Amino acid sequence: MRKICVTSMGPTLDSPVDPRFGRCAYLLIIDVDSGQLLEAVSNPSVMAPSGAGIQTAETVASKGVEAVVTGNVGPNA
């Protein structure tokens, strides 16, 4: 199974892509082969006072994804 992460404004595949990486609302973990949503993770870093990009990157890495689809990624992520 190949997994990707899409930053999203909501918890479903119909939700718009969130252009922010570190402060996106949700991280959608998707099985590329089937197109199935495996998990919708409410981003715990969305309200972080600092380091949101790093924290979000750590969350994404812990999910074992191969790629991320997003808009802007800050320099610390």
Secondary structure, DSSP 4 states (H G I P E B T S, - for coil): --EEEEEESSSSTTSPBPSBSTT-SEEEEEETTT--EEEEEE-TTTT-SS-HHHHHHHHHHHTT-SEEE-SB--TT-
